[in-house]
Amino acid sequence: MMRYEGDEKLADNSACAGVRADLKMCLLESDCCKKDRKTPRQCLQSNDVPEECQVLRNTFFECKRSILDNRQRFRGRKGY
């Protein structure tokens, strides 16, 4: 995951904002978006992304799912 230094903060303060930002940057830097001129959504739908982005996608999914899980009160959110 990307770490933010100094005064740099995300504008989005929602639960999984850090993982979402990392996934977004990974997708934008992938060959699918750069060379093929596709949107990040199109790249995810075609599964034409590096494995690192696939791992971040799964982490983001688990983070969003843990928000709905009542057990997260005791265990904490996943993806941190």
C-alpha positions in Angstrom: 0.0 0.0 0.0 1.0 3.5 -0.6 2.0 5.6 2.4 1.3 9.3 2.5 4.0 11.5 4.0 3.9 14.9 5.6 0.8 17.0 5.1 -0.5 14.9 2.3 -4.0 13.6 3.1 -6.8 12.0 1.1 -9.8 14.1 0.4 -12.0 11.0 0.9 -12.2 10.1 4.6 -14.5 7.1 4.2 -13.7 3.7 5.6 -11.7 2.1 2.7 -10.4 5.3 1.1 -6.7 4.3 1.3 -7.2 1.0 -0.4 -9.4 2.6 -3.0 -6.7 5.2 -3.7 -4.0 2.5 -4.0 -6.2 0.5 -6.4 -7.0 3.5 -8.5 -3.3 4.4 -8.9 -2.4 0.8 -9.7 -5.0 0.7 -12.4 -4.0 4.1 -13.9 -0.4 3.0 -14.0 -1.1 -0.4 -15.7 -0.5 -1.1 -19.3 -4.2 -1.6 -19.9 -5.0 2.1 -19.1 -1.8 3.6 -20.6 -1.3 1.6 -23.8 -4.8 0.4 -24.6 -6.5 3.7 -23.6 -9.2 1.9 -21.6 -10.8 3.2 -18.4 -9.9 1.5 -15.1 -13.4 0.0 -15.0 -13.0 -1.5 -18.5 -9.6 -3.0 -17.5 -11.1 -4.6 -14.3 -14.0 -6.1 -16.3 -11.7 -7.6 -18.9 -9.3 -8.9 -16.2 -6.4 -7.2 -18.1 -4.6 -5.9 -15.0 -1.4 -7.0 -13.2 -1.6 -9.3 -10.2 -0.8 -6.5 -7.8 -4.0 -4.7 -8.9 -6.0 -7.9 -8.5 -4.7 -8.2 -5.0 -5.7 -4.6 -4.2 -9.1 -5.3 -5.8 -9.6 -8.2 -3.4 -8.4 -6.2 -0.4 -10.8 -3.4 -1.3 -13.7 -5.9 -1.6 -12.8 -7.4 1.8 -12.7 -4.0 3.3 -16.1 -3.0 2.0 -17.5 -6.4 3.1 -16.2 -5.9 6.6 -18.1 -2.7 6.9 -21.3 -4.7 6.7 -20.1 -7.4 9.0 -21.1 -6.9 12.6 -18.1 -8.8 13.8 -15.8 -6.0 12.6 -16.6 -4.2 15.8 -14.4 -6.7 17.6 -11.9 -7.6 14.9 -11.4 -4.3 13.1 -11.7 -3.6 9.4 -9.8 -5.7 6.9 -7.4 -4.0 4.6 -5.4 -1.9 7.0 
